[in-house]
Amino acid sequence: MFEPGPPVVDPGTEGGAVRAGRAVLITAARYRSTSYGANHPLGIPRVSLTVDLIEALGAVTPAERLDSRRATPAELEAFHTRAYVAAMQRCELLGRVPDRYRRRHNIGNYENPWFPDFYTTPATATGGSVQGAEQVLAGRIAFSPAGGMHHAAPDQARGFCFFNDPVLAILRLRRAGWRVLYLDLDAHHGDGVEAAFREDPGVVTVSIHMDTAYAYPYAGGGLEDVGPLGNAVNLPLPEGLTDAGYRHAFDTLWPAVAERFRPDAVVLQAGTDMLAPDPLGRLRISNRLFLELVERVLRHAPRHPDGTPRVLVLGGGGYHPLALARCWTAVWLRLAGRPVPERLPPAARAVLEAVDWDLDEDEPWYPRFFTHLLDEPVPGAVPDEVRARAGALLRRHPLFRGRARALAGGAP
Ligand SMILES: [Zn+2]
């Protein structure tokens, strides 16, 4: 079922480096007002703080910015039901969520609460991710940090996600005939995206995440969950995993998948809840490793004729505002072909110090948050369990067995 695409070519761009001026950052002024409400894990500055930090570093030009447009109801209905899209619009107008919508669509509760611009804000985030796909089709590399809402289902909100922008961005690339490799780095299983493409052989979904035995969504995402076509790849990780173990898991899996499937584009969900300080995540990864992973994705990605990686990066989870903004800023610098500074200049420090967040003041790593962009590596060995799981995935997954031999042109 998997036809090999063109070989991955690397026209001399070392380590997946990107030429300056080929990246686009897609945001909107509306992310300055808080969504979700003060008592929700997402009621923190995220995209706006990231943009402020990037600007404080002087790391974005007007030509590299794109204002996000709002997705139309018709666009949303390429994945979501008409009833759900209409309910979201109606609740925004009403200023509340009627009981019948709460029950049917899982909205207006603690998990997926009502807030002002309840429809417009997620529709704008989705529009931005679809625009990102269009930018990649047009020859650029794009970052839509308000996107990455990977849990949303066709008729329901799930896990803080209202509209599934990764699905709609991938569908945009599919409409152009492109084969897409989706890589979900969020600490949680990318269940909504996996489910959407389980019958599309033109998409492979890869999710590396906290084992659902101890983490949301509490089902699925196991090594054996490969979907009816074998195009779903899942690597669940044990609690507390640190840099070395994660790097081992990633390095075992990612180059092998990229080489087997040979997509026309990569869509990367870059949720930051795997970072060590994250209050909801239970992995302990440094942003230094996170950036390394992004570099590896760029290195193994297909490229436009001028060498620019065909990569769309989306946001995702991430519940520590400072950890998130530092990480996504470093990601943007890399995508934009700019150097990543070790030390933060005073203007950047001021942006971070202005954030109302005092939960970690006594942590030994906390002062570094304001002086350096990248964390120290988090020490720790590779657990045997991780070696075993990553090895088993390569041995047993249909993508790497039988079919893989045929793809490589060997004997059947
Ligand atoms: Zn998450």
Residues whose N, C-alpha, C, O or C-beta is under 5 A from the ligand:
A	BS01	ZN	D186 A187 H188 G271 D273 G317
